[in-house]
Each structure stands twice: as C-alpha cells, then as structure tokens.
C-alpha cells in the first residue's frame, strides 16, 4: 500500500501543484497545499471509488484545501493576485503604463464569474491544456475551450 501511495505521489504531485498554483499564484503556498492535499488523500484513500481519475479526485481535494485556506483567511474572494516587479529595462513611465495595464487586465479577470475566472487562471497561470481543465472540472475539453473563449470576450468588453 505504501508503495502505491508513493507511486501516486510521484505521478500526480506536479499536476496537483500546477492546479494549486493556478489558484493561489504563490509557489510556497501551492507547495504547502500540495503536501496538505496528499496528506488528506492518504487518510481518505478508502473513499476513492474509481468513478473518476485519480488526478481529478486529487484536484477536488486540492480545491477543498484552497477553499478552506480562503475561509481561514476570512476572505470571500477566490483569487488573490500578486503584482509582478516591472522590468528594469522599461523607463519609469513605461513601467507605470505596464503596471496599470496589467492591473486593468487582472481587474477584468477578477470580475468574471466562476468557472470562467478559474479557467482563465488555470489556462494562463497554471498552463493547463483545455483537456486537463475539462477533466479537473468534470466537463469536456470543448466546454473548457468555449468557456475560455467567452471569458476572453468578456475581458475584451471590459477593457
């Protein structure tokens, strides 16, 4: 049994980490929550009934870990965005313009409703394929593509 759990961890840890990073935008927090996800998976492995892939089950646990983290922080928003350090190659005016444009984009993304917001973050930050997004959210690859496209349209309307 321990060998099976070790194999599952080696096979899916990166997948779970990428999913959590797409939600948190924080490497350390995503790493910590990945460990918590596998800790919980070990203690609830008996509940896994095989009705979905292990990766989907693990990402569902990870999502619950993330929601609990948000509740613990007493925040009702599901995303927390970090500002990137402007490039040193830009002039101060260019850096300010870059920062303002980036802020507008993130504000527009933040205004999206779920699951659009989650899909945009998973696609842009987590670098998930549409097939992976569909699998994680229990939908089809085509659904993920269409939802992402519609989210982009809404963002363009705001901008």
RANOR-V813622 format. One record per residue. N is the residue number from 0. RES is the residue in three letters. PHI is phi as a letter, one per 30 degrees, with the letter a starting at -180 (none if undefined). OMEGA is omega in radians with two decimals (NA if undefined). NEAR is the number of other C-alpha atoms within 10 Angstrom. Layout:
# RANOR-V813622
n->N res->RES phi->PHI omega->OMEGA near->NEAR
n->N res->RES phi->PHI omega->OMEGA near->NEAR
This chain:
# RANOR-V813622
n->0 res->UNK phi->none omega->3.14 near->6
n->1 res->UNK phi->d omega->3.11 near->8
n->2 res->UNK phi->d omega->3.11 near->8
n->3 res->UNK phi->d omega->3.12 near->9
n->4 res->UNK phi->d omega->3.10 near->14
n->5 res->UNK phi->d omega->3.12 near->10
n->6 res->UNK phi->d omega->3.13 near->12
n->7 res->UNK phi->d omega->3.14 near->15
n->8 res->UNK phi->d omega->-3.12 near->18
n->9 res->UNK phi->d omega->-3.07 near->11
n->10 res->UNK phi->d omega->-2.98 near->12
n->11 res->UNK phi->c omega->-3.08 near->15
n->12 res->UNK phi->e omega->-3.13 near->19
n->13 res->UNK phi->d omega->3.12 near->13
n->14 res->UNK phi->d omega->3.13 near->20
n->15 res->UNK phi->d omega->3.12 near->27
n->16 res->UNK phi->e omega->-3.13 near->23
n->17 res->UNK phi->d omega->3.11 near->22
n->18 res->UNK phi->d omega->-3.13 near->26
n->19 res->UNK phi->d omega->3.10 near->27
n->20 res->UNK phi->d omega->3.11 near->23
n->21 res->UNK phi->d omega->3.11 near->24
n->22 res->UNK phi->d omega->-2.98 near->24
n->23 res->UNK phi->c omega->-3.04 near->23
n->24 res->UNK phi->h omega->-3.11 near->18
n->25 res->UNK phi->b omega->-3.06 near->15
n->26 res->UNK phi->d omega->-3.11 near->14
n->27 res->UNK phi->d omega->3.13 near->11
n->28 res->UNK phi->d omega->3.12 near->16
n->29 res->UNK phi->d omega->3.11 near->22
n->30 res->UNK phi->d omega->3.13 near->18
n->31 res->UNK phi->d omega->-3.13 near->13
n->32 res->UNK phi->d omega->3.04 near->22
n->33 res->UNK phi->d omega->3.11 near->28
n->34 res->UNK phi->d omega->3.12 near->17
n->35 res->UNK phi->d omega->3.12 near->15
n->36 res->UNK phi->d omega->-3.13 near->24
n->37 res->UNK phi->d omega->3.05 near->21
n->38 res->UNK phi->d omega->3.14 near->11
n->39 res->UNK phi->d omega->3.13 near->15
n->40 res->UNK phi->d omega->3.13 near->19
n->41 res->UNK phi->d omega->-3.09 near->13
n->42 res->UNK phi->d omega->3.11 near->9
n->43 res->UNK phi->b omega->-3.13 near->11
n->44 res->UNK phi->e omega->3.13 near->12
n->45 res->UNK phi->d omega->3.13 near->8
n->46 res->UNK phi->d omega->3.13 near->8
n->47 res->UNK phi->d omega->-3.05 near->13
n->48 res->UNK phi->c omega->3.11 near->10
n->49 res->UNK phi->i omega->-3.13 near->8
n->50 res->UNK phi->d omega->3.06 near->8
n->51 res->UNK phi->b omega->3.11 near->12
n->52 res->UNK phi->d omega->3.12 near->12
n->53 res->UNK phi->d omega->-3.14 near->14
n->54 res->UNK phi->d omega->3.12 near->18
n->55 res->UNK phi->d omega->3.12 near->20
n->56 res->UNK phi->e omega->3.14 near->18
n->57 res->UNK phi->d omega->3.12 near->23
n->58 res->UNK phi->d omega->3.05 near->23
n->59 res->UNK phi->d omega->3.08 near->17
n->60 res->UNK phi->d omega->-3.13 near->20
n->61 res->UNK phi->d omega->3.13 near->26
n->62 res->UNK phi->d omega->3.08 near->19
n->63 res->UNK phi->d omega->3.08 near->13
n->64 res->UNK phi->d omega->3.13 near->18
n->65 res->UNK phi->d omega->3.14 near->21
n->66 res->UNK phi->d omega->3.09 near->16
n->67 res->UNK phi->d omega->3.08 near->12
n->68 res->UNK phi->d omega->3.11 near->15
n->69 res->UNK phi->d omega->3.13 near->17
n->70 res->UNK phi->d omega->-3.14 near->13
n->71 res->UNK phi->d omega->3.10 near->9
n->72 res->UNK phi->d omega->3.13 near->9
n->73 res->UNK phi->h omega->3.10 near->9
n->74 res->UNK phi->c omega->-3.14 near->12
n->75 res->UNK phi->c omega->3.10 near->9
n->76 res->UNK phi->d omega->-3.05 near->10
n->77 res->UNK phi->d omega->-3.12 near->16
n->78 res->UNK phi->b omega->3.05 near->17
n->79 res->UNK phi->b omega->-3.03 near->13
n->80 res->UNK phi->c omega->3.10 near->13
n->81 res->UNK phi->c omega->3.11 near->11
n->82 res->UNK phi->d omega->3.09 near->9
n->83 res->UNK phi->d omega->3.08 near->8
n->84 res->UNK phi->d omega->-3.13 near->8
n->85 res->UNK phi->d omega->3.13 near->14
n->86 res->UNK phi->d omega->3.14 near->11
n->87 res->UNK phi->d omega->3.13 near->8
n->88 res->UNK phi->d omega->-3.13 near->8
n->89 res->UNK phi->d omega->3.03 near->12
n->90 res->UNK phi->d omega->3.09 near->11
n->91 res->UNK phi->e omega->3.12 near->12
n->92 res->UNK phi->d omega->3.12 near->9
n->93 res->UNK phi->d omega->3.11 near->13
n->94 res->UNK phi->d omega->-3.14 near->16
n->95 res->UNK phi->d omega->3.11 near->13
n->96 res->UNK phi->d omega->3.10 near->13
n->97 res->UNK phi->e omega->-3.13 near->15
n->98 res->UNK phi->d omega->-3.12 near->16
n->99 res->UNK phi->d omega->3.11 near->12
n->100 res->UNK phi->d omega->3.13 near->13
n->101 res->UNK phi->d omega->3.11 near->14
n->102 res->UNK phi->d omega->3.12 near->15
n->103 res->UNK phi->d omega->3.12 near->15
n->104 res->UNK phi->d omega->-3.14 near->16
n->105 res->UNK phi->d omega->3.06 near->16
n->106 res->UNK phi->d omega->3.13 near->15
n->107 res->UNK phi->d omega->3.11 near->19
n->108 res->UNK phi->d omega->-3.11 near->21
n->109 res->UNK phi->d omega->-3.14 near->21
n->110 res->UNK phi->d omega->3.12 near->14
n->111 res->UNK phi->d omega->3.04 near->16
n->112 res->UNK phi->d omega->3.02 near->10
n->113 res->UNK phi->d omega->0.09 near->11
n->114 res->UNK phi->c omega->-3.10 near->13
n->115 res->UNK phi->e omega->-3.11 near->22
n->116 res->UNK phi->d omega->-3.13 near->21
n->117 res->UNK phi->d omega->-3.14 near->21
n->118 res->UNK phi->d omega->3.13 near->24
n->119 res->UNK phi->d omega->3.12 near->25
n->120 res->UNK phi->d omega->3.13 near->22
n->121 res->UNK phi->d omega->-3.10 near->22
n->122 res->UNK phi->d omega->-3.06 near->19
n->123 res->UNK phi->d omega->-3.06 near->12
n->124 res->UNK phi->c omega->-3.07 near->16
n->125 res->UNK phi->c omega->3.12 near->21
n->126 res->UNK phi->h omega->3.09 near->16
n->127 res->UNK phi->d omega->3.04 near->20
n->128 res->UNK phi->d omega->3.10 near->15
n->129 res->UNK phi->d omega->3.11 near->20
n->130 res->UNK phi->d omega->3.13 near->15
n->131 res->UNK phi->d omega->3.13 near->21
n->132 res->UNK phi->d omega->3.12 near->25
n->133 res->UNK phi->e omega->-3.13 near->19
n->134 res->UNK phi->d omega->-3.13 near->18
n->135 res->UNK phi->d omega->-3.08 near->21
n->136 res->UNK phi->c omega->3.10 near->16
n->137 res->UNK phi->i omega->-3.14 near->14
n->138 res->UNK phi->b omega->-3.14 near->13
n->139 res->UNK phi->d omega->3.06 near->15
n->140 res->UNK phi->d omega->-3.14 near->17
n->141 res->UNK phi->d omega->3.09 near->12
n->142 res->UNK phi->e omega->3.14 near->15
n->143 res->UNK phi->d omega->3.11 near->25
n->144 res->UNK phi->d omega->-3.10 near->17
n->145 res->UNK phi->d omega->-3.13 near->13
n->146 res->UNK phi->d omega->3.09 near->17
n->147 res->UNK phi->d omega->3.11 near->21
n->148 res->UNK phi->e omega->3.13 near->14
n->149 res->UNK phi->d omega->3.09 near->13
n->150 res->UNK phi->d omega->3.10 near->21
n->151 res->UNK phi->d omega->3.12 near->17
n->152 res->UNK phi->d omega->3.13 near->12
n->153 res->UNK phi->d omega->3.10 near->16
n->154 res->UNK phi->d omega->-3.14 near->19
n->155 res->UNK phi->d omega->3.10 near->11
n->156 res->UNK phi->d omega->-3.12 near->9
n->157 res->UNK phi->d omega->-3.10 near->13
n->158 res->UNK phi->d omega->NA near->11
